[in-house]
Amino acid sequence: MRLWTVHPKYLDVQGLVALWREALLARAVLQGATRGYHSHPQLLRFRAQPDAVACLNSYLAGVHAEACARGYRFDRSKLGRARTMRRLPESAGQLEFEWGHLMRKLRVRSPDRARELGAVPTPDAHPLFVIVPGPVQPWERLSRPGQG
């Protein structure tokens, strides 16, 4: 599961569809509707919010907006009604880490997309997040030397 800090506009079609599904799964976890992924580290920043499900609904709304902008038909009825207008702080280190992770994935899966994005100096964040100074989050699973 990856709930990207980077704006969904950077994802290729496979990544955007996967993000939609994974965010729906994450919301189901937060609602107690499934037993899997209960302890997944990607959920920590949402669990830390008093309105975790509303925050995830807002996250989904950002993904849905990007899908609509591309002409895809993601099911709007799955967005949920309670959304937060509050933006969550996320660190610049986390955004930078995820950008590198995304670019590595795209170089393999969608090389043309990776080349298009190669000139992006600093990526935009998902609309739910406001970027603040700081390192990669402690919940992030950093790869070890020799691992992808």
Rosetta silent file (secondary structure, phi, psi, omega in degrees, C-alpha in Angstrom):
SEQUENCE: MRLWTVHPKYLDVQGLVALWREALLARAVLQGATRGYHSHPQLLRFRAQPDAVACLNSYLAGVHAEACARGYRFDRSKLGRARTMRRLPESAGQLEFEWGHLMRKLRVRSPDRARELGAVPTPDAHPLFVIVPGPVQPWERLSRPGQG
SCORE:     score description
SCORE:     0.000 S_00000001
   1 L     0.000  132.705  176.115    0.000    0.000    0.000 S_00000001
   2 L  -137.278  114.420  174.242    1.299    3.443   -0.919 S_00000001
   3 L  -102.542   92.345 -170.000   -0.713    6.567   -0.143 S_00000001
   4 L   -60.897  138.878  168.541    1.440    9.020   -2.062 S_00000001
   5 L   -79.585  -33.626  179.621    2.362   12.445   -0.737 S_00000001
   6 E   -65.056  151.270 -179.350    3.213   13.460   -4.309 S_00000001
   7 L   -62.230  138.909 -179.365    0.369   14.863   -6.378 S_00000001
   8 H   -63.688  -12.915  178.638   -1.507   12.163   -8.298 S_00000001
   9 H   -63.042  -20.011 -178.955   -0.924   14.096  -11.542 S_00000001
  10 H   -84.784  -16.179 -175.662    2.547   12.541  -11.675 S_00000001
  11 L   -74.883  147.062  170.875    1.335    8.940  -11.588 S_00000001
  12 L   -77.332  176.041 -175.096    0.987    6.850  -14.700 S_00000001
  13 H   -60.724  -40.196  179.050   -2.377    5.189  -15.323 S_00000001
  14 H   -62.138  -42.098 -179.477   -1.381    2.023  -13.434 S_00000001
  15 H   -67.229  -38.854 -179.438   -0.256    4.084  -10.468 S_00000001
  16 H   -67.459  -43.289  178.209   -3.394    6.210  -10.422 S_00000001
  17 H   -64.734  -42.798  178.906   -5.713    3.185  -10.512 S_00000001
  18 H   -63.195  -40.196  179.828   -3.667    1.451   -7.820 S_00000001
  19 H   -62.518  -44.354  178.479   -3.750    4.577   -5.649 S_00000001
  20 H   -57.085  -49.467 -179.019   -7.547    4.794   -5.915 S_00000001
  21 H   -64.685  -42.429 -178.131   -7.933    1.141   -4.884 S_00000001
  22 H   -69.173  -35.770  177.306   -5.382    1.366   -2.098 S_00000001
  23 H   -69.414  -36.514  174.954   -6.921    4.538   -0.661 S_00000001
  24 H   -64.499  -41.100  176.822  -10.355    2.869   -0.678 S_00000001
  25 H   -63.911  -42.782  179.536   -8.810   -0.112    1.120 S_00000001
  26 H   -60.011  -42.067  178.401   -7.108    2.214    3.605 S_00000001
  27 H   -64.072  -40.989  177.595  -10.424    3.873    4.387 S_00000001
  28 H   -60.560  -38.355  177.167  -12.049    0.468    4.894 S_00000001
  29 H   -62.719  -48.054 -179.218   -9.265   -0.375    7.356 S_00000001
  30 H   -63.940  -29.104  178.327   -9.843    2.874    9.272 S_00000001
  31 L   -82.954   -4.957 -178.450  -13.582    2.171    9.331 S_00000001
  32 L    76.087   19.404 -176.501  -12.954   -1.302   10.753 S_00000001
  33 L   -88.679   -5.059  178.091  -14.522   -2.907    7.677 S_00000001
  34 L  -148.824  153.105 -178.665  -11.547   -5.202    6.975 S_00000001
  35 L   -93.902  -21.337 -179.168   -8.931   -6.947    9.076 S_00000001
  36 L   -71.413  156.805  174.271   -6.026   -6.737    6.644 S_00000001
  37 L    61.874   15.547 -175.868   -3.448   -3.927    6.655 S_00000001
  38 L   -56.837  -36.273 -176.931   -4.526   -2.851   10.159 S_00000001
  39 L  -104.381   17.551 -175.684   -0.943   -2.028   11.204 S_00000001
  40 L   -64.531  131.128 -176.741    0.299   -0.722    7.871 S_00000001
  41 H   -62.029  -26.513  179.619    2.707    2.228    8.390 S_00000001
  42 H   -63.867  -18.958 -179.163    1.132    4.209    5.540 S_00000001
  43 H   -85.885  -12.286 -173.417   -1.971    4.616    7.729 S_00000001
  44 H   -58.624  -43.589 -177.739   -0.148    6.239   10.651 S_00000001
  45 H   -67.373  -26.392  176.213   -0.442    9.831    9.419 S_00000001
  46 H   -81.354  -42.874  178.115   -4.186    9.361    8.928 S_00000001
  47 H   -59.144  -28.777 -177.992   -4.733    7.524   12.222 S_00000001
  48 L   -72.032   -9.842 -178.407   -3.041   10.425   14.001 S_00000001
  49 L   -91.696  143.525  178.253   -5.890   12.726   12.930 S_00000001
  50 L   -65.732  -22.585 -179.820   -9.042   13.105   15.039 S_00000001
  51 L  -120.452   59.084 -172.340  -11.055   12.799   11.810 S_00000001
  52 H   -57.427  -44.846 -178.438   -9.065   10.013   10.116 S_00000001
  53 H   -67.408  -40.433  177.469  -11.843    8.800    7.818 S_00000001
  54 H   -62.170  -39.527  177.633  -12.708   12.368    6.765 S_00000001
  55 H   -63.367  -42.014  178.170   -9.023   12.956    5.962 S_00000001
  56 H   -67.010  -34.969  174.871   -8.954    9.811    3.845 S_00000001
  57 H   -63.116  -39.866  176.806  -12.128   10.943    2.084 S_00000001
  58 H   -64.815  -39.807  176.891  -10.373   14.222    1.283 S_00000001
  59 H   -60.118  -47.513  178.440   -7.386   12.260    0.006 S_00000001
  60 H   -59.909  -37.540  179.239   -9.693   10.205   -2.211 S_00000001
  61 H   -61.266  -38.036  177.174  -11.310   13.406   -3.510 S_00000001
  62 H   -66.224  -38.438  177.678   -7.890   14.578   -4.737 S_00000001
  63 H   -68.449  -42.618  178.970   -7.304   11.281   -6.516 S_00000001
  64 H   -61.518  -42.778  179.328  -10.800   11.396   -8.008 S_00000001
  65 H   -59.584  -41.786  178.534  -10.241   14.956   -9.271 S_00000001
  66 H   -66.183  -41.370  178.523   -7.072   13.864  -11.073 S_00000001
  67 H   -60.759  -43.952  178.625   -8.852   10.880  -12.609 S_00000001
  68 H   -62.841  -40.879  179.655  -11.632   13.171  -13.874 S_00000001
  69 H   -61.039  -28.686  179.033   -9.077   15.613  -15.294 S_00000001
  70 L   -90.282   -4.000 -179.821   -7.659   12.730  -17.348 S_00000001
  71 L    88.136   12.963  177.856  -11.087   11.604  -18.522 S_00000001
  72 L   -85.788  158.157 -177.148  -11.244    8.456  -16.368 S_00000001
  73 L  -115.086   74.704  173.298  -14.470    7.401  -14.712 S_00000001
  74 L   -77.882  143.308 -173.890  -13.717    6.565  -11.098 S_00000001
  75 L   -69.586  106.563 -178.722  -16.911    5.940   -9.121 S_00000001
  76 H   -61.740  -28.070 -178.500  -17.776    9.242   -7.423 S_00000001
  77 H   -65.651  -15.491  179.864  -20.201    7.486   -5.065 S_00000001
  78 H   -86.257   -0.809 -176.351  -17.199    5.926   -3.303 S_00000001
  79 L   -68.141  -32.688 -174.673  -15.842    9.304   -2.164 S_00000001
  80 L    85.848  153.759 -173.457  -17.738    9.482    1.118 S_00000001
  81 L   -93.080  -38.381 -174.757  -19.530   12.537    2.440 S_00000001
  82 L   -84.410  107.886  177.791  -17.545   13.734    5.439 S_00000001
  83 L  -120.734  154.276  178.389  -14.418   15.491    4.229 S_00000001
  84 L   -99.159  145.723  174.653  -12.031   17.775    6.033 S_00000001
  85 L   -94.074   -8.113 -178.652  -10.997   21.159    4.705 S_00000001
  86 L   -76.463  137.574  175.922   -7.890   21.063    6.866 S_00000001
  87 L   -94.649  141.799 -178.181   -4.590   20.314    5.150 S_00000001
  88 E   -92.562  136.851  175.723   -2.203   17.921    6.836 S_00000001
  89 E   -72.823  140.328  173.708    1.445   18.837    7.293 S_00000001
  90 E  -141.489  148.034 -172.409    3.932   16.540    5.617 S_00000001
  91 E   -79.534  149.617  175.603    7.693   16.847    5.506 S_00000001
  92 H   -61.966  -35.037  177.478    9.765   17.938    2.546 S_00000001
  93 H   -63.123  -38.359  177.958   11.981   14.922    3.203 S_00000001
  94 H   -66.714  -44.557  178.683    9.003   12.599    2.806 S_00000001
  95 H   -60.247  -45.658 -179.870    7.962   14.265   -0.435 S_00000001
  96 H   -62.833  -43.522  178.817   11.512   14.041   -1.784 S_00000001
  97 H   -59.958  -46.950 -178.549   11.842   10.390   -0.767 S_00000001
  98 H   -66.112  -35.532  178.009    8.557    9.493   -2.467 S_00000001
  99 H   -60.710  -45.771  177.313    9.505   11.412   -5.603 S_00000001
 100 H   -61.989  -41.260  179.024   12.659    9.312   -5.931 S_00000001
 101 H   -62.796  -45.496  179.161   10.669    6.147   -5.263 S_00000001
 102 H   -63.307  -44.947 -178.349    8.085    7.081   -7.910 S_00000001
 103 H   -62.451  -38.094  176.511   10.725    7.967  -10.491 S_00000001
 104 H   -62.503  -42.855  178.322   12.440    4.583   -9.978 S_00000001
 105 H   -62.708  -45.079 -176.672    9.105    2.815  -10.520 S_00000001
 106 H   -67.535  -34.251  179.164    8.305    4.876  -13.612 S_00000001
 107 H   -60.040  -30.931  179.266   11.713    4.277  -15.210 S_00000001
 108 H   -87.600  -47.956 -170.616   10.859    0.570  -15.235 S_00000001
 109 H   -86.394  -37.558 -176.044    7.086    0.610  -15.780 S_00000001
 110 L  -142.597   71.713 -174.487    6.543    3.786  -17.851 S_00000001
 111 H   -57.511  -34.437  178.207    9.869    5.100  -19.186 S_00000001
 112 H   -63.341  -41.889  178.681    8.202    7.741  -21.372 S_00000001
 113 H   -64.065  -41.887  179.072    6.398    9.133  -18.314 S_00000001
 114 H   -60.757  -41.121  178.557    9.659    9.120  -16.345 S_00000001
 115 H   -65.337  -40.557  177.437   11.357   11.120  -19.103 S_00000001
 116 H   -58.411  -39.614 -174.684    8.472   13.639  -19.123 S_00000001
 117 H   -88.393   -7.022 -176.446    8.836   14.145  -15.384 S_00000001
 118 L   -59.389  -24.892 -178.147   12.617   14.226  -15.353 S_00000001
 119 L   -90.468    0.437 -179.744   12.666   18.022  -15.612 S_00000001
 120 L   -75.031  114.269 -177.250   10.403   18.553  -12.571 S_00000001
 121 L   -72.493  -45.735  178.184   12.659   20.258   -9.993 S_00000001
 122 L  -138.753  119.341 -177.021   10.310   19.940   -7.011 S_00000001
 123 L   -72.523  152.130  171.906    7.090   17.964   -7.273 S_00000001
 124 L   -75.299  155.519  177.003    3.769   19.287   -6.049 S_00000001
 125 E   -94.375  160.150  171.066    2.130   17.508   -3.147 S_00000001
 126 L   -53.540  143.058 -176.015   -1.297   15.920   -3.079 S_00000001
 127 L   -57.824  -19.268  178.678   -3.800   18.713   -2.316 S_00000001
 128 L   -71.431  -23.697 -171.548   -4.451   17.303    1.177 S_00000001
 129 E  -104.438  144.902  168.331   -0.886   18.034    2.258 S_00000001
 130 E  -113.792  129.600 -174.486    1.022   21.190    3.027 S_00000001
 131 E   -86.907  130.708  179.352    4.785   20.645    2.883 S_00000001
 132 E  -124.459  158.482  178.157    6.850   21.701    5.882 S_00000001
 133 L   -60.481  146.725  175.909   10.583   21.327    6.535 S_00000001
 134 L   154.140  167.962 -177.515   11.630   17.978    7.890 S_00000001
 135 L   -85.099 -179.248  172.308   13.135   14.557    7.181 S_00000001
 136 L   -58.921  141.956 -178.218   11.613   11.354    5.827 S_00000001
 137 L   -65.781  145.894  179.812    8.939   10.125    8.225 S_00000001
 138 L   -63.783  -23.613  179.545    9.962    7.441   10.745 S_00000001
 139 L   -78.232  -11.967 -178.290    7.126    5.193    9.536 S_00000001
 140 L   -68.835  137.772  177.037    8.563    5.075    6.002 S_00000001
 141 L   -87.888   98.184 -179.513   10.111    1.768    5.026 S_00000001
 142 L   -79.385  138.782  179.755   13.505    2.828    3.748 S_00000001
 143 L   -75.047  149.845  177.637   15.239    0.349    1.470 S_00000001
 144 L   -92.923  159.841  178.237   18.501   -1.154    2.610 S_00000001
 145 L   -53.821  134.724 -179.715   21.643   -1.232    0.448 S_00000001
 146 L    92.594  -12.359  177.271   21.188   -3.854   -2.247 S_00000001
 147 L  -100.816  145.949  179.106   17.384   -3.623   -2.176 S_00000001
 148 L   -36.036    0.000    0.000   15.401   -1.929   -4.985 S_00000001
